[in-house]
Amino acid sequence: MRRSTVVTLLALAAFAAMLLYTTLASQRVECRVLVEYEGRRNGAVASGATAADAEREARTAACGPMAQGMNASIACSNTPPLEKECRTL
């Protein structure tokens, strides 16, 4: 391989490693929630920088398959979870 090709591949690998590290380092809390909406229940897990962020993302993920349309998605996401368990990563 040519020297310029090796240098380019090393630079790309370093950039990818930095991007992965910064993305994962910001995810400090993981929450598992169980949401009930219109008689249906669904659970999801999500991570975030804070417990509130992680819980909000988990509620959004849990509501996805149950809510049809934007209004229902918002209403479901604003519903308090039946169960919530958060842990620090």
C-alpha positions in Angstrom: 0.0 0.0 0.0 1.1 3.5 -0.7 2.1 5.7 2.3 -0.7 8.2 1.5 -3.3 5.4 1.6 -2.1 4.2 5.0 -2.1 7.7 6.4 -5.6 8.3 5.1 -6.9 5.0 6.6 -5.3 5.8 10.0 -6.9 9.3 10.0 -10.3 7.8 9.2 -9.9 5.2 12.0 -8.9 7.9 14.5 -11.9 10.0 13.5 -14.3 7.0 13.8 -12.8 6.1 17.2 -13.2 9.7 18.4 -16.8 9.9 17.2 -17.7 6.6 18.8 -16.1 7.7 22.1 -17.8 11.1 22.3 -21.2 9.5 21.4 -21.0 6.8 24.0 -19.4 9.0 26.7 -22.5 11.3 26.8 -24.8 8.3 27.5 -24.5 8.1 31.3 -27.9 6.8 32.4 -30.0 3.9 31.1 -33.8 3.7 31.8 -36.2 0.8 31.2 -39.9 1.8 31.2 -43.3 0.2 30.7 -46.0 2.4 29.2 -49.7 1.8 28.9 -51.7 3.7 26.3 -55.3 3.0 25.2 -55.2 -0.4 26.9 -52.0 -1.6 25.3 -48.7 -2.0 27.1 -45.1 -1.8 25.7 -41.7 -1.5 27.3 -38.4 0.0 26.0 -34.9 0.8 27.1 -33.0 4.0 26.2 -29.9 5.9 27.5 -29.2 9.5 27.9 -27.0 12.1 29.6 -29.5 12.4 32.5 -32.2 10.2 34.0 -34.9 12.6 32.6 -33.5 12.4 29.1 -33.2 8.6 29.2 -36.7 8.2 30.6 -38.2 10.5 27.9 -36.4 8.6 25.1 -37.5 5.3 26.5 -41.2 6.5 26.7 -41.0 7.7 23.1 -39.6 4.3 22.0 -42.2 2.4 23.9 -45.0 4.5 22.4 -43.8 4.1 18.8 -45.6 0.8 18.0 -48.7 1.7 20.0 -49.6 5.2 18.9 -50.8 6.0 15.4 -50.3 9.6 14.3 -48.6 12.6 15.8 -51.3 13.5 18.4 -51.4 10.0 19.7 -47.6 9.8 19.9 -47.4 13.0 21.9 -50.3 11.9 24.2 -48.6 8.6 24.8 -45.2 10.1 25.4 -46.7 12.4 28.0 -48.2 9.4 29.9 -46.3 8.6 33.1 -44.8 5.1 32.9 -46.3 2.2 34.9 -42.8 1.0 35.7 -39.5 2.8 35.5 -36.0 1.6 36.4 -32.9 3.8 35.8 -29.3 2.9 36.4 -26.1 4.8 36.0 -23.7 3.4 33.3 
